[in-house]
Amino acid sequence: MGIARSAVLLFCLLLSACQAPSDDVIRFGLAAAPDNLDPRFATDATSERINRLLYDRLVDFDAAARPVPALADWQQLSPRHYRFRLRDDDRLFHHGERLTATDVAATYASIIDPRSTSPHRGTLAMIKRIEVVDADRVDFYLHRADALFPGYLSIGILPATAIAAERPFHNAPLGSGPFRFDAWPDPGRLELVRLRDGQRIRFEQVKDPTMRVLKLLRNEVDLVQNDLAPELLQYLRERNDVQVQTRPGSSFAYIGFQLEDIDTGNSDVRRAIALSIDRQAIIKHLFRGAARPAASVLPPEHWAGGKGLEVIGRDLAEARRLLQRAGYSAARPLTLSYKTSSDPFRLRIATVVQQQLAEAGIEVKIQSYDWGTFYGDIKAGRFQMYSLSWVGVKLPDIFRYAFHSESLPPGGANRGRLQDPRVDTLITRATQEAELPRQAEYYRTLQQHLVQLLPYVPLWYEDQFSVVRADINGYQLATDGNYDALVNVTRASSAELHSASDG
């Protein structure tokens, strides 16, 4: 902590002259730039959070992860027939066209099209057909009943005319949300305009966390969220020119494996890795307590979460025994490659994991890459072992998306190529249940099975935090880390700041 803090203080002294903003833009400093601004195809957290600002959706979620109306409310006319009614008469796309049921139908039809490579296609395969009733109503007919179906319709709506014209939404988004796309002059800088008042928001990628903090302190960035080492966050808490917010989060960190690999495909190896990691020590010393141990993707407070699941503890003796049973020894050590991002804090975590696994006799070679290269490798299955997080998970369909044998990329996120009949069966039975309590029972059984199978090693749920400059008002940190509060954020005038300081 002392070295890192001293470095920050030194830089701050060297760059102590505070600069006023050169224009009226509010700047959001990002660790990773968005990858895809088409909500049908985006999978990285930054893209999904920005897409929520650009596109309206039929359905959203409340604090308990239950579906609630957004653009539309709905009726279940039969177990396999839902009718959605668009609510707002003033709904307009950013190019002036009115958003209608035709646009809803076109958006979802483009996802479930057999030629589509959307990662949501598998989730929405239950849709048999979509019928437009009139401009405000659209019907969804299902192959099978699913009590959670409305929750699957949380994808941003695109205009049917632009879909038909094959508009490149990934880099030229066109939605009806509270912000419109303005410019994307380079991969690391994206500009949006807030419709109600013309306020411009600029998302700027600043990969290095120390530089992100320096830019914040020099008034070159107005706010940052997550992706800072705890010692940097503690330093910022001690300053009076920024505001720090924190709250418990649900972002699930894990170590994933390539199950088609001869080493990581061995269940004894995966369990030995799980038993070698000291989660509590990492949470205490690296996170400074800003995380909690995890046993499953869904936190225990989620209605389908793994309540009562035991967090895997450290047991080096058992880890060594399992490695010996798998055929590894001092004469034939297990050597694995471990991919992670080049973010210094993530690299530090990987280094500690490397040290902990070494104590069990597992040699780990860390391979760190910039975010784009790293994430591309993970999506393509080019890894033995890697660490990532699931962010903003609301529906238990995450289990189908990440673990079902039919969810291989690009149609899903089963990147480790898990093939387990019991996993498939439990997912199918859960989705076939009409009552949520029965669904929850199947999902809990599934989570217990996954703890035994270990396609992932669960690590922890990380807290959320944001840091904003003192002249920025209205930013409220969300539990899932979304950027929705940018709808209300404003910059105080010099007179307002002076008045506040006098008071």
C-alpha positions as CSV (number, residue, x, y, z in Angstrom):
1,M,0.0,0.0,0.0
2,G,2.8,2.4,1.0
3,I,4.6,2.2,-2.4
4,A,1.4,2.6,-4.4
5,R,0.2,5.5,-2.3
6,S,3.5,7.3,-2.4
7,A,3.6,6.9,-6.2
8,V,0.1,8.5,-6.4
9,L,1.1,11.3,-4.1
10,L,4.2,12.0,-6.1
11,F,2.3,12.2,-9.3
12,C,-0.3,14.4,-7.8
13,L,2.4,16.8,-6.6
14,L,3.9,16.9,-10.1
15,L,0.5,17.5,-11.6
16,S,-1.0,19.5,-8.9
17,A,-2.4,22.3,-11.1
18,C,-6.1,21.6,-11.3
19,Q,-7.5,22.3,-14.7
20,A,-11.0,23.5,-15.5
21,P,-13.1,21.5,-18.0
22,S,-12.5,22.7,-21.5
23,D,-16.1,22.2,-22.5
24,D,-19.4,21.1,-21.1
25,V,-18.8,17.4,-21.5
26,I,-19.0,15.0,-18.5
27,R,-16.2,12.4,-18.9
28,F,-16.5,8.8,-17.6
29,G,-13.2,7.0,-17.3
30,L,-13.3,3.4,-18.3
31,A,-10.9,0.5,-17.8
32,A,-12.2,-1.2,-20.9
33,A,-13.9,0.3,-24.0
34,P,-17.2,-1.0,-25.2
35,D,-16.9,-3.8,-27.8
36,N,-20.3,-3.8,-29.5
37,L,-23.2,-1.4,-29.4
38,D,-25.8,-3.8,-30.9
39,P,-27.7,-5.2,-27.9
40,R,-28.4,-8.4,-29.8
41,F,-24.7,-9.3,-29.9
42,A,-23.0,-7.4,-27.0
43,T,-21.6,-9.7,-24.3
44,D,-19.0,-7.5,-22.4
45,A,-20.2,-5.6,-19.4
46,T,-19.2,-2.1,-20.7
47,S,-21.2,-2.5,-23.9
48,E,-24.2,-3.8,-22.1
49,R,-24.2,-0.9,-19.6
50,I,-23.9,1.7,-22.4
51,N,-26.6,-0.1,-24.5
52,R,-29.0,0.4,-21.6
53,L,-28.6,4.2,-22.1
54,L,-29.1,4.0,-25.9
55,Y,-32.0,1.5,-26.2
56,D,-35.3,1.1,-24.5
57,R,-36.4,-2.5,-23.6
58,L,-39.8,-4.1,-23.0
59,V,-38.9,-5.4,-19.6
60,D,-36.5,-4.5,-16.8
61,F,-35.8,-5.9,-13.3
62,D,-36.5,-4.7,-9.7
63,A,-34.0,-4.9,-6.8
64,A,-34.9,-8.6,-6.2
65,A,-34.2,-9.5,-9.9
66,R,-37.9,-9.9,-10.7
67,P,-39.2,-8.7,-14.1
68,V,-41.1,-5.4,-14.2
69,P,-42.6,-3.4,-17.0
70,A,-40.4,-1.0,-18.9
71,L,-41.6,-0.1,-22.4
72,A,-44.4,-2.6,-22.1
73,D,-46.7,-4.3,-19.7
74,W,-48.0,-7.9,-20.4
75,Q,-50.7,-10.4,-20.0
76,Q,-50.3,-14.2,-20.0
77,L,-53.2,-15.2,-22.1
78,S,-52.3,-18.9,-21.8
79,P,-49.3,-20.8,-20.6
80,R,-47.7,-20.4,-24.0
81,H,-49.1,-17.1,-25.1
82,Y,-48.1,-13.7,-23.9
83,R,-49.3,-10.3,-25.1
84,F,-47.2,-7.2,-24.6
85,R,-48.7,-3.7,-24.8
86,L,-46.4,-0.7,-25.4
87,R,-47.1,1.9,-22.8
88,D,-45.7,5.3,-23.8
89,D,-47.4,7.1,-26.6
90,D,-44.4,9.4,-27.2
91,R,-41.9,6.6,-27.8
92,L,-39.6,7.7,-30.6
93,F,-36.3,6.4,-32.1
94,H,-33.5,8.9,-32.2
95,H,-34.1,9.4,-36.0
96,G,-37.7,10.4,-35.4
97,E,-39.6,7.2,-36.2
98,R,-42.2,6.0,-33.7
99,L,-41.4,2.8,-31.9
100,T,-44.1,0.3,-32.6
101,A,-44.9,-3.4,-32.1
102,T,-43.4,-4.0,-35.6
103,D,-40.0,-2.9,-34.3
104,V,-40.3,-5.3,-31.2
105,A,-41.2,-8.2,-33.5
106,A,-38.4,-7.4,-35.9
107,T,-35.8,-7.1,-33.1
108,Y,-36.7,-10.5,-31.6
109,A,-37.2,-12.2,-35.0
110,S,-33.7,-11.2,-36.0
111,I,-32.3,-12.9,-32.8
112,I,-34.1,-16.2,-33.2
113,D,-33.5,-16.4,-37.0
114,P,-31.6,-19.7,-37.6
115,R,-28.9,-17.7,-39.4
116,S,-28.4,-15.4,-36.4
117,T,-25.2,-15.7,-34.3
118,S,-26.7,-13.7,-31.4
119,P,-25.6,-15.2,-28.0
120,H,-29.3,-14.7,-27.0
121,R,-30.6,-17.0,-29.6
122,G,-30.4,-20.1,-27.4
123,T,-32.2,-18.3,-24.5
124,L,-35.0,-17.2,-26.9
125,A,-35.4,-20.6,-28.7
126,M,-38.6,-21.1,-26.8
127,I,-40.3,-18.5,-29.0
128,K,-42.4,-20.3,-31.6
129,R,-43.6,-17.2,-33.4
130,I,-44.3,-13.5,-33.0
131,E,-47.4,-11.8,-34.2
132,V,-48.0,-8.0,-34.4
133,V,-51.6,-7.3,-33.2
134,D,-51.5,-3.6,-33.9
135,A,-49.1,-0.7,-33.5
136,D,-49.1,-1.0,-29.7
137,R,-49.5,-4.8,-29.1
138,V,-47.4,-7.8,-30.0
139,D,-48.0,-11.5,-29.2
140,F,-45.3,-14.1,-28.4
141,Y,-46.2,-17.8,-28.8
142,L,-43.9,-20.3,-27.1
143,H,-42.9,-23.9,-27.8
144,R,-43.1,-24.5,-24.1
145,A,-44.4,-22.7,-21.0
146,D,-41.9,-20.7,-19.0
147,A,-42.9,-18.7,-15.9
148,L,-39.8,-16.4,-16.4
149,F,-40.5,-15.6,-20.1
150,P,-41.1,-11.8,-19.6
151,G,-37.7,-11.5,-18.0
152,Y,-36.0,-12.7,-21.2
153,L,-37.3,-9.7,-23.1
154,S,-34.9,-7.2,-21.7
155,I,-32.9,-6.7,-24.9
156,G,-32.9,-3.2,-26.4
157,I,-35.4,-2.6,-29.3
158,L,-34.0,-1.6,-32.7
159,P,-36.0,0.0,-35.6
160,A,-37.4,-2.6,-38.1
161,T,-36.5,-0.4,-41.0
162,A,-32.9,-0.2,-40.0
163,I,-32.7,-3.9,-39.3
164,A,-34.0,-4.5,-42.9
165,A,-31.4,-2.1,-44.2
166,E,-28.7,-4.0,-42.4
167,R,-27.5,-1.0,-40.5
168,P,-24.2,-1.7,-38.6
169,F,-25.7,-1.1,-35.1
170,H,-22.4,-2.4,-33.5
171,N,-20.7,0.9,-34.3
172,A,-23.7,3.1,-35.4
173,P,-26.3,2.4,-32.7
174,L,-29.9,3.7,-33.2
175,G,-32.3,3.3,-30.3
176,S,-34.9,5.1,-28.3
177,G,-33.2,5.4,-24.9
178,P,-32.5,8.5,-22.9
179,F,-29.2,9.0,-24.8
180,R,-28.4,9.1,-28.5
181,F,-25.2,8.1,-30.2
182,D,-23.1,11.2,-31.2
183,A,-19.6,10.0,-32.2
184,W,-17.1,7.2,-31.8
185,P,-13.9,8.7,-33.3
186,D,-11.6,6.0,-32.0
187,P,-12.1,2.7,-30.0
188,G,-11.2,4.4,-26.7
189,R,-13.6,7.4,-27.0
190,L,-17.4,7.3,-27.3
191,E,-19.7,10.3,-27.0
192,L,-23.4,10.2,-26.3
193,V,-25.9,13.1,-25.9
194,R,-28.7,13.1,-23.3
195,L,-31.9,13.9,-25.1
196,R,-33.7,15.9,-22.4
197,D,-31.1,18.7,-22.1
198,G,-28.3,18.0,-24.7
199,Q,-25.7,17.1,-22.0
200,R,-22.8,15.3,-23.6
201,I,-21.2,12.3,-21.9
202,R,-17.8,11.1,-23.1
203,F,-16.7,7.6,-22.3
204,E,-12.9,7.5,-22.3
205,Q,-10.8,4.4,-22.0
206,V,-7.9,4.8,-19.6
207,K,-6.4,1.4,-19.2
208,D,-4.0,2.1,-16.4
209,P,-5.8,2.6,-13.1
210,T,-3.2,5.0,-11.7
211,M,-3.5,7.2,-14.8
212,R,-7.3,7.0,-14.4
213,V,-7.0,8.4,-10.9
214,L,-4.6,11.1,-12.0
215,K,-6.9,12.2,-14.7
216,L,-9.7,12.3,-12.2
217,L,-7.7,14.5,-9.9
218,R,-6.6,16.8,-12.8
219,N,-10.2,17.3,-13.8
220,E,-9.6,15.5,-17.1
221,V,-12.1,12.7,-16.1
222,D,-15.2,13.4,-13.9
223,L,-16.1,10.0,-12.7
224,V,-14.8,6.4,-12.6
225,Q,-16.4,3.2,-11.5
226,N,-14.8,0.0,-10.2
227,D,-11.5,-1.4,-11.6
228,L,-9.3,0.4,-9.1
229,A,-7.0,-1.2,-6.5
230,P,-8.1,-0.9,-2.9
231,E,-5.2,1.3,-2.0
232,L,-6.1,3.8,-4.7
233,L,-9.7,3.8,-3.5
234,Q,-8.5,4.4,0.1
235,Y,-6.4,7.3,-1.0
236,L,-9.4,8.8,-2.8
237,R,-11.6,8.4,0.3
238,E,-9.2,10.7,2.1
239,R,-9.6,13.6,-0.4
240,N,-12.3,16.3,-0.3
241,D,-12.3,17.0,-4.0
242,V,-14.0,13.7,-4.9
243,Q,-16.9,11.7,-3.6
244,V,-16.6,7.9,-3.1
245,Q,-19.6,5.6,-3.0
246,T,-19.5,1.9,-2.2
247,R,-22.1,-0.9,-1.9
248,P,-22.2,-4.7,-1.8
249,G,-22.3,-6.1,-5.3
250,S,-23.3,-9.3,-7.1
251,S,-20.5,-9.4,-9.7
252,F,-19.3,-13.1,-9.6
253,A,-15.6,-13.7,-10.0
254,Y,-14.5,-17.2,-11.0
255,I,-11.7,-19.3,-12.5
256,G,-12.8,-21.0,-15.7
257,F,-11.4,-24.1,-17.4
258,Q,-11.1,-25.6,-20.8
259,L,-12.7,-29.0,-20.2
260,E,-11.4,-30.5,-23.4
261,D,-7.9,-30.0,-22.2
262,I,-6.1,-33.2,-20.9
263,D,-5.1,-31.4,-17.6
264,T,-8.0,-29.0,-16.8
265,G,-10.5,-31.5,-18.1
266,N,-9.6,-33.7,-15.1
267,S,-12.1,-33.2,-12.2
268,D,-9.4,-34.0,-9.6
269,V,-7.2,-31.3,-11.0
270,R,-10.0,-28.7,-10.9
271,R,-10.9,-29.6,-7.3
272,A,-7.2,-29.5,-6.3
273,I,-7.1,-26.0,-7.7
274,A,-10.2,-25.0,-5.8
275,L,-8.8,-26.4,-2.6
276,S,-5.5,-24.6,-3.1
277,I,-7.0,-21.1,-3.2
278,D,-7.3,-19.1,0.0
279,R,-10.2,-16.8,-0.8
280,Q,-10.4,-15.3,2.7
281,A,-6.8,-14.2,2.5
282,I,-7.2,-12.6,-0.9
283,I,-10.4,-10.8,0.2
284,K,-8.7,-9.5,3.4
285,H,-5.4,-8.4,2.0
286,L,-6.0,-7.5,-1.7
287,F,-9.6,-6.4,-1.6
288,R,-9.4,-4.9,1.9
289,G,-12.6,-6.7,2.7
290,A,-14.5,-5.3,-0.3
291,A,-15.8,-8.7,-1.4
292,R,-17.5,-11.8,0.0
293,P,-16.8,-15.4,-0.8
294,A,-19.0,-17.0,-3.4
295,A,-20.2,-20.6,-4.0
296,S,-22.2,-20.0,-7.2
297,V,-23.0,-17.6,-10.0
298,L,-26.2,-16.4,-8.2
299,P,-25.7,-14.9,-4.8
300,P,-27.7,-16.5,-1.9
301,E,-30.1,-13.6,-1.7
302,H,-31.3,-14.2,-5.3
303,W,-34.6,-16.1,-5.4
304,A,-33.0,-18.9,-7.3
305,G,-29.6,-18.6,-5.5
306,G,-27.6,-21.4,-3.9
307,K,-28.7,-20.8,-0.3
308,G,-26.8,-23.0,2.0
309,L,-24.1,-23.9,-0.5
310,E,-20.7,-24.3,1.2
311,V,-17.9,-22.1,0.1
312,I,-14.9,-24.2,-0.8
313,G,-12.2,-23.8,1.9
314,R,-8.5,-24.2,1.6
315,D,-7.1,-27.8,2.2
316,L,-3.6,-28.2,0.8
317,A,-3.3,-31.8,2.0
318,E,-6.4,-32.9,0.1
319,A,-5.3,-30.9,-3.0
320,R,-2.0,-32.7,-3.0
321,R,-3.7,-36.1,-2.6
322,L,-6.0,-35.4,-5.6
323,L,-3.1,-34.3,-7.7
324,Q,-1.3,-37.5,-6.9
325,R,-4.4,-39.5,-7.7
326,A,-4.5,-37.7,-11.1
327,G,-1.0,-38.9,-11.8
328,Y,1.1,-35.8,-10.9
329,S,4.1,-35.6,-8.6
330,A,7.3,-33.8,-8.0
331,A,8.8,-35.8,-10.8
332,R,5.9,-35.1,-13.0
333,P,4.5,-31.7,-11.9
334,L,1.3,-30.2,-13.2
335,T,2.0,-27.0,-15.2
336,L,-0.9,-24.8,-16.4
337,S,-1.3,-21.6,-18.3
338,Y,-3.5,-19.0,-16.6
339,K,-4.9,-16.1,-18.7
340,T,-5.9,-12.8,-17.3
341,S,-6.2,-9.2,-18.3
342,S,-3.3,-6.8,-18.1
343,D,-5.1,-4.7,-15.4
344,P,-2.5,-4.4,-12.6
345,F,-5.0,-5.4,-9.9
346,R,-6.2,-8.4,-11.8
347,L,-2.6,-9.3,-12.5
348,R,-1.8,-9.0,-8.8
349,I,-4.7,-11.4,-8.0
350,A,-3.4,-13.9,-10.5
351,T,0.1,-13.7,-9.0
352,V,-1.3,-14.5,-5.5
353,V,-3.3,-17.4,-7.0
354,Q,-0.1,-18.6,-8.7
355,Q,1.7,-18.5,-5.4
356,Q,-1.1,-20.3,-3.6
357,L,-1.3,-23.1,-6.2
358,A,2.5,-23.5,-6.1
359,E,2.1,-24.5,-2.4
360,A,0.1,-27.5,-3.6
361,G,2.6,-28.4,-6.2
362,I,0.9,-26.8,-9.2
363,E,3.1,-24.6,-11.5
364,V,1.2,-21.8,-13.1
365,K,2.4,-19.6,-16.0
366,I,0.5,-16.3,-16.1
367,Q,-0.4,-14.9,-19.5
368,S,-1.7,-11.3,-19.3
369,Y,-3.2,-9.4,-22.3
370,D,-5.0,-6.2,-23.1
371,W,-8.7,-6.6,-22.6
372,G,-9.6,-7.0,-26.3
373,T,-7.1,-9.8,-26.9
374,F,-7.8,-11.5,-23.6
375,Y,-11.6,-11.5,-24.0
376,G,-11.3,-12.6,-27.6
377,D,-9.2,-15.6,-26.5
378,I,-11.8,-16.5,-23.9
379,K,-14.7,-16.3,-26.3
380,A,-12.8,-18.5,-28.7
381,G,-11.9,-21.1,-26.1
382,R,-8.1,-20.5,-26.4
383,F,-7.2,-21.2,-22.7
384,Q,-6.5,-23.8,-20.1
385,M,-7.5,-21.6,-17.2
386,Y,-8.6,-18.0,-16.9
387,S,-10.3,-15.6,-14.5
388,L,-13.3,-13.4,-15.3
389,S,-16.5,-12.1,-13.7
390,W,-20.2,-12.4,-14.5
391,V,-21.7,-8.9,-14.1
392,G,-25.3,-7.9,-13.8
393,V,-26.8,-11.4,-13.8
394,K,-30.6,-11.3,-13.2
395,L,-32.1,-14.5,-14.5
396,P,-31.1,-18.1,-13.7
397,D,-31.0,-18.7,-17.4
398,I,-27.3,-17.9,-16.9
399,F,-26.9,-21.6,-16.2
400,R,-28.2,-22.6,-19.6
401,Y,-26.2,-19.8,-21.2
402,A,-22.9,-20.8,-19.5
403,F,-23.2,-24.5,-18.9
404,H,-25.7,-26.3,-21.2
405,S,-24.1,-28.5,-23.8
406,E,-26.0,-26.7,-26.6
407,S,-24.7,-23.3,-25.5
408,L,-21.3,-23.4,-27.2
409,P,-20.1,-20.1,-28.7
410,P,-21.1,-18.0,-30.5
411,G,-24.7,-19.0,-29.6
412,G,-23.9,-19.2,-25.9
413,A,-21.1,-18.8,-23.3
414,N,-20.2,-22.4,-22.6
415,R,-16.6,-21.5,-23.4
416,G,-15.1,-24.4,-21.5
417,R,-17.1,-26.9,-23.5
418,L,-18.9,-28.6,-20.6
419,Q,-20.8,-31.7,-21.7
420,D,-22.8,-33.1,-18.7
421,P,-26.1,-34.8,-19.2
422,R,-27.3,-34.1,-15.6
423,V,-26.6,-30.4,-16.0
424,D,-28.6,-30.4,-19.2
425,T,-31.5,-32.3,-17.6
426,L,-31.7,-30.1,-14.5
427,I,-31.7,-27.0,-16.6
428,T,-34.5,-28.4,-18.8
429,R,-36.6,-29.4,-15.9
430,A,-36.2,-26.1,-14.2
431,T,-37.3,-24.2,-17.3
432,Q,-40.3,-26.5,-17.7
433,E,-41.6,-25.8,-14.3
434,A,-44.5,-23.3,-14.2
435,E,-44.1,-22.4,-10.5
436,L,-41.1,-20.4,-9.4
437,P,-40.6,-22.3,-6.1
438,R,-40.2,-25.5,-8.1
439,Q,-37.9,-23.8,-10.5
440,A,-35.8,-22.6,-7.6
441,E,-35.5,-26.2,-6.2
442,Y,-34.1,-27.4,-9.5
443,Y,-31.7,-24.5,-9.8
444,R,-30.4,-25.2,-6.2
445,T,-29.9,-28.8,-7.1
446,L,-28.1,-27.8,-10.2
447,Q,-25.8,-25.4,-8.3
448,Q,-25.0,-28.2,-5.8
449,H,-24.1,-30.4,-8.8
450,L,-21.9,-27.7,-10.3
451,V,-20.0,-27.3,-7.0
452,Q,-19.1,-31.0,-7.3
453,L,-18.4,-30.8,-11.1
454,L,-16.4,-27.5,-10.9
455,P,-16.5,-26.2,-14.5
456,Y,-15.8,-22.9,-12.7
457,V,-14.1,-22.4,-9.4
458,P,-16.2,-19.8,-7.6
459,L,-14.2,-17.1,-6.0
460,W,-16.1,-14.1,-4.6
461,Y,-18.7,-11.4,-5.2
462,E,-17.0,-8.0,-5.6
463,D,-18.4,-4.8,-4.1
464,Q,-19.3,-1.9,-6.4
465,F,-17.8,1.5,-6.0
466,S,-17.7,4.8,-7.9
467,V,-15.6,8.0,-7.5
468,V,-16.9,11.3,-8.8
469,R,-15.5,14.8,-8.7
470,A,-17.0,17.1,-6.1
471,D,-18.7,19.2,-8.8
472,I,-20.7,16.3,-10.2
473,N,-24.1,15.7,-8.8
474,G,-26.7,13.0,-9.1
475,Y,-24.7,9.9,-9.7
476,Q,-26.1,7.0,-7.7
477,L,-24.2,3.7,-7.7
478,A,-26.3,0.7,-8.8
479,T,-26.0,-2.7,-7.2
480,D,-25.2,-4.3,-10.6
481,G,-22.9,-1.5,-11.7
482,N,-25.1,-0.2,-14.5
483,Y,-24.6,3.4,-15.7
484,D,-28.3,4.4,-15.5
485,A,-27.7,7.2,-13.1
486,L,-26.1,9.2,-15.9
487,V,-29.6,10.1,-16.8
488,N,-29.6,12.5,-13.8
489,V,-26.0,13.5,-13.4
490,T,-25.2,17.2,-13.7
491,R,-22.2,19.5,-13.1
492,A,-22.5,22.2,-10.5
493,S,-21.6,25.7,-11.5
494,S,-18.7,27.6,-9.8
495,A,-21.2,29.7,-7.9
496,E,-23.0,26.6,-6.6
497,L,-19.7,25.1,-5.5
498,H,-18.7,28.3,-3.8
499,S,-22.0,28.6,-2.0
500,A,-21.8,24.9,-0.8
501,S,-18.2,25.5,0.5
502,D,-19.4,28.7,2.4
503,G,-22.2,26.7,3.9
